[in-house]
């Protein structure tokens, strides 16, 4: 599915960005798909955007229980650590001078102590290609081969909405309320509601990446705090993951183009999930977003769980 609008840009060169939903550690798969798209189309990516649940565990022994459970089925869930130091996989994908730079935010399955050590957007890898955006920060994303291009202003706000419950009556309900209040304050997978009310004040934003969805007709379980954030910031594009819901492109809160992505994984038959990533094309006067499906990109039929590394990752 695609959509277009009529916002004029000053740069005349089309720019392509790959946008990925939750990848849960499948970093090699993400870069393989990005490279295959470049090979198949003859176009070069200006960058990659990833909406959280990167699976950012530099120490695989520190994964949470859910990741540990899934990693027993698919060891790719633990691949992130290979990009935090000089490794064969890191050199393969990030060491090439034409490797597209990547921006990512936090989800709710990450090493939060590790990501919490970043107070500003910064690369996490020795090649300076993968940049983490802490909540409330903006990065000017510019094609490295075109310094005259207008930068794409990308804002990041990760995590999920804190659980909510009323104080209610009765001892049991009060205990539940206190537990929820405690988790909302101290569990790092949740974002800060007060921060959501003030983030990006006075900023002009092209792309807002949130891990969770804003409340909207398409995602009734979305966050009202993120709805209010989008209404206040009014980005041109709003990407999210988390819910494994394929949404848009459709007009969302703040009159932005709202796009929700499924999570990047294979089914039991080893076939890649549709609409877990897509391509954003920006050109003068218009944009186009195309979900990566087997219908839109027929070459995806050749990308299989058991063979993609062997067939596509040879050095």
C-alpha positions as CSV (number, residue, x, y, z in Angstrom):
1,X,0.0,0.0,0.0
2,X,1.2,3.5,-0.7
3,X,0.2,7.1,-0.2
4,X,1.2,10.5,-1.5
5,X,1.0,14.1,-0.3
6,X,2.0,17.4,-1.8
7,X,4.6,18.9,0.6
8,X,7.3,20.6,-1.4
9,X,11.0,20.0,-0.5
10,X,13.9,22.1,-1.5
11,X,16.1,19.1,-2.6
12,X,15.5,17.7,-6.1
13,X,17.0,14.2,-5.5
14,X,14.7,11.4,-4.4
15,X,15.6,9.9,-1.0
16,X,14.8,6.4,0.1
17,X,14.6,5.2,3.7
18,X,13.9,1.6,4.9
19,X,11.6,1.6,7.9
20,X,11.5,-1.5,10.1
21,X,9.1,-2.6,12.8
22,X,10.3,-4.6,15.9
23,X,13.2,-6.8,14.8
24,X,14.0,-8.5,18.2
25,X,17.7,-8.9,17.5
26,X,17.5,-9.8,13.8
27,X,20.0,-7.2,12.9
28,X,21.6,-9.3,10.1
29,X,18.2,-10.0,8.6
30,X,17.4,-6.2,8.6
31,X,20.6,-5.3,6.8
32,X,20.3,-8.3,4.4
33,X,16.8,-7.1,3.4
34,X,18.1,-3.5,3.0
35,X,21.0,-4.6,0.8
36,X,18.7,-6.9,-1.3
37,X,16.3,-4.0,-1.9
38,X,19.2,-1.9,-3.1
39,X,20.5,-4.7,-5.4
40,X,17.0,-5.3,-6.8
41,X,16.1,-1.7,-7.4
42,X,19.5,-0.1,-8.2
43,X,18.6,2.6,-5.7
44,X,20.7,3.6,-2.7
45,X,19.2,4.0,0.8
46,X,19.7,7.3,2.5
47,X,19.2,5.5,5.8
48,X,17.3,3.0,8.0
49,X,14.7,3.8,10.7
50,X,13.8,1.2,13.3
51,X,10.9,1.8,15.8
52,X,12.2,-0.1,18.9
53,X,12.5,-3.6,20.2
54,X,15.8,-3.7,18.3
55,X,16.7,-6.4,20.9
56,X,19.5,-4.2,22.2
57,X,21.3,-6.7,24.4
58,X,25.1,-6.2,24.1
59,X,25.5,-8.9,26.7
60,X,23.3,-11.9,25.6
61,X,23.3,-13.3,29.2
62,X,21.2,-10.2,30.3
63,X,18.2,-10.8,28.0
64,X,14.7,-10.8,29.6
65,X,12.6,-13.9,30.0
66,X,10.6,-13.3,26.8
67,X,13.7,-12.9,24.7
68,X,15.3,-15.9,26.3
69,X,12.3,-18.0,25.5
70,X,12.1,-16.9,21.9
71,X,15.9,-17.2,21.4
72,X,15.6,-20.9,22.2
73,X,13.6,-21.2,19.0
74,X,15.6,-18.6,16.9
75,X,19.1,-17.6,17.9
76,X,18.9,-14.6,15.7
77,X,17.1,-12.9,18.6
78,X,20.6,-12.5,20.2
79,X,22.4,-11.1,17.2
80,X,22.6,-7.4,18.4
81,X,25.8,-8.0,20.4
82,X,27.7,-8.7,17.2
83,X,27.4,-5.1,16.2
84,X,28.7,-3.6,19.5
85,X,32.3,-4.7,18.7
86,X,34.3,-5.5,15.7
87,X,33.0,-8.8,14.4
88,X,32.5,-10.5,11.0
89,X,28.9,-9.6,10.9
90,X,29.6,-6.0,11.9
91,X,32.3,-5.6,9.3
92,X,30.0,-7.3,6.7
93,X,27.2,-4.8,7.1
94,X,28.6,-1.7,8.8
95,X,32.2,-1.6,7.6
96,X,31.4,-0.9,4.0
97,X,31.6,2.8,3.2
98,X,28.2,2.8,1.5
99,X,26.4,1.1,4.5
100,X,23.3,3.1,5.2
101,X,23.2,4.8,8.6
102,X,20.6,3.6,11.1
103,X,18.5,5.3,13.7
104,X,16.6,3.4,16.4
105,X,14.7,3.9,19.5
106,X,13.9,1.7,22.5
107,X,11.1,-0.7,22.8
108,X,10.0,-2.8,25.8
109,X,12.5,-5.7,25.2
110,X,15.9,-4.1,25.5
111,X,18.8,-3.9,28.0
112,X,17.5,-0.7,29.6
113,X,20.6,-0.3,31.9
114,X,22.7,-0.2,28.7
115,X,20.4,2.1,26.8
116,X,20.0,4.3,29.9
117,X,23.8,5.1,29.7
118,X,23.0,7.2,26.6
119,X,22.0,10.8,27.4
120,X,22.2,12.0,23.8
121,X,21.8,10.3,20.4
122,X,25.0,8.4,19.8
123,X,26.4,5.4,17.8
124,X,26.5,2.0,19.5
125,X,29.0,0.4,17.1
126,X,32.7,0.9,16.2
127,X,31.8,2.0,12.7
128,X,29.4,4.8,13.8
129,X,26.5,3.5,11.7
130,X,23.9,2.6,14.2
131,X,22.6,5.5,16.3
132,X,20.4,5.2,19.3
133,X,17.9,8.0,20.0
134,X,16.9,8.4,23.6
135,X,13.4,9.5,24.4
136,X,12.7,13.2,23.5
137,X,15.7,13.7,21.2
138,X,15.8,14.8,17.5
139,X,18.4,13.8,14.9
140,X,18.9,15.6,11.6
141,X,19.2,12.7,9.2
142,X,21.0,13.6,5.9
143,X,22.1,11.5,3.0
144,X,25.9,11.3,3.3
145,X,26.5,11.5,-0.5
146,X,24.3,14.7,-0.8
147,X,25.3,17.4,1.7
148,X,23.0,19.8,-0.1
149,X,19.9,17.8,0.8
150,X,17.5,19.1,3.4
151,X,18.0,16.9,6.5
152,X,15.1,14.7,7.6
153,X,14.3,15.6,11.2
154,X,13.7,12.4,13.1
155,X,12.3,12.4,16.6
156,X,12.3,9.4,18.9
157,X,10.1,8.5,21.9
158,X,10.4,4.8,22.9
159,X,8.9,2.5,25.5
160,X,5.3,1.7,26.2
161,X,2.5,3.4,28.0
162,X,2.5,2.7,31.8
163,X,-0.3,0.4,33.0
164,X,-3.3,2.1,34.4
165,X,-5.8,1.2,37.1
166,X,-8.1,3.1,39.4
167,X,-7.5,3.2,43.1
168,X,-10.9,1.5,43.6
169,X,-12.2,0.0,46.8
170,X,-11.1,-3.0,48.8
171,X,-7.6,-4.2,50.0
172,X,-6.9,-6.2,46.8
173,X,-7.7,-3.4,44.5
174,X,-5.5,-1.0,46.5
175,X,-2.6,-3.4,46.4
176,X,-3.0,-3.7,42.6
177,X,-3.1,0.1,42.3
178,X,0.1,0.5,44.4
179,X,1.9,-2.1,42.3
180,X,0.9,-0.5,39.1
181,X,2.0,2.9,40.3
182,X,5.3,1.5,41.4
183,X,6.0,-0.2,38.1
184,X,5.0,3.0,36.2
185,X,7.7,4.8,38.2
186,X,10.5,2.3,38.3
187,X,10.0,-0.2,35.4
188,X,12.2,1.2,32.5
189,X,10.1,-0.3,29.8
190,X,7.5,2.4,30.4
191,X,7.9,5.9,29.1
192,X,7.4,8.9,31.5
193,X,4.0,10.5,31.1
194,X,5.3,13.9,32.2
195,X,8.0,13.7,29.6
196,X,5.5,12.9,26.9
197,X,3.7,16.1,27.7
198,X,6.9,18.3,27.1
199,X,9.0,16.4,24.6
200,X,10.1,18.2,21.4
201,X,8.8,21.6,22.6
202,X,9.3,24.1,19.9
203,X,10.8,21.5,17.5
204,X,9.9,21.1,13.9
205,X,9.7,17.3,13.2
206,X,9.5,15.4,9.9
207,X,9.3,11.9,11.4
208,X,8.1,10.8,14.8
209,X,9.1,7.3,15.8
210,X,7.3,5.8,18.8
211,X,7.4,2.2,19.8
212,X,3.8,2.0,20.8
213,X,0.9,3.4,18.8
214,X,-1.0,6.5,19.6
215,X,-4.7,6.0,20.4
216,X,-6.6,6.0,17.2
217,X,-9.4,4.2,15.4
218,X,-7.0,1.7,13.9
219,X,-5.4,0.9,17.3
220,X,-8.0,1.4,20.1
221,X,-5.4,0.1,22.6
222,X,-3.0,2.8,21.6
223,X,-1.7,5.4,24.0
224,X,-3.6,8.6,24.7
225,X,-0.4,10.2,25.8
226,X,1.2,9.4,22.4
227,X,-1.9,10.7,20.7
228,X,-1.5,14.0,22.6
229,X,2.2,14.1,21.7
230,X,1.5,13.7,18.0
231,X,-1.3,16.3,18.1
232,X,1.2,18.7,19.7
233,X,4.2,18.0,17.6
234,X,2.4,17.4,14.3
235,X,5.1,15.4,12.5
236,X,4.8,14.7,8.8
237,X,5.1,10.9,9.4
238,X,4.5,8.9,12.5
239,X,5.9,5.3,12.5
240,X,5.2,2.7,15.3
241,X,5.6,-1.0,16.0
242,X,4.9,-3.0,19.2
243,X,1.3,-4.0,18.5
244,X,2.1,-6.1,15.4
245,X,-0.6,-4.2,13.7
246,X,-0.3,-3.1,10.0
247,X,-1.7,0.4,9.7
248,X,-1.9,2.9,7.0
249,X,-0.6,5.0,5.5
250,X,-3.6,6.9,7.0
251,X,-4.1,10.3,8.5
252,X,-3.5,10.0,12.2
253,X,-3.3,12.3,15.3
254,X,-1.7,15.6,14.4
255,X,-2.8,15.1,10.8
256,X,0.4,13.0,10.3
257,X,0.7,10.1,8.0
258,X,0.4,7.2,10.5
259,X,2.1,3.9,9.6
260,X,2.2,0.8,11.8
261,X,4.5,-2.1,11.1
262,X,4.4,-5.8,11.9
263,X,7.4,-7.4,13.6
264,X,10.2,-8.9,11.6
265,X,10.1,-12.7,11.8
266,X,9.5,-15.8,9.8
267,X,6.4,-18.0,10.1
268,X,6.5,-21.8,10.9
269,X,7.1,-22.5,7.2
270,X,10.2,-20.2,7.2
271,X,8.5,-17.5,5.2
272,X,9.1,-13.9,6.0
273,X,6.2,-11.9,7.5
274,X,4.6,-9.3,5.2
275,X,4.5,-5.6,6.1
276,X,7.2,-5.8,8.8
277,X,9.2,-3.2,7.0
278,X,8.8,-0.8,4.1
279,X,10.3,1.9,1.9
280,X,9.7,5.6,2.4
281,X,10.4,7.6,-0.8
282,X,10.7,11.3,-0.5
283,X,10.8,13.5,-3.6
284,X,9.9,17.0,-4.5
285,X,6.2,17.6,-3.9
286,X,5.3,14.1,-2.8
287,X,6.1,10.9,-0.9
288,X,5.4,7.3,-1.3
289,X,5.4,4.5,1.3
290,X,5.4,0.9,0.2
291,X,5.1,-2.0,2.6
292,X,7.5,-4.9,1.9
293,X,5.2,-7.8,1.0
294,X,5.7,-10.8,-1.2
295,X,3.4,-9.2,-3.8
296,X,5.2,-5.8,-3.8
297,X,8.7,-7.3,-3.7
298,X,8.5,-10.8,-5.3
299,X,12.2,-11.5,-4.5
300,X,11.2,-11.9,-0.9
301,X,10.1,-15.4,-1.8
302,X,13.8,-16.3,-1.8
303,X,14.4,-15.0,1.7
304,X,13.9,-18.0,4.0
305,X,14.8,-18.5,7.7
306,X,17.1,-21.5,7.1
307,X,18.9,-20.1,4.1
308,X,19.1,-16.3,4.1
309,X,22.4,-16.2,5.9
310,X,24.0,-18.8,3.7
311,X,22.7,-17.3,0.4
312,X,22.9,-13.6,1.2
313,X,25.6,-13.1,3.8
314,X,28.6,-14.6,2.2
315,X,31.5,-12.2,2.7
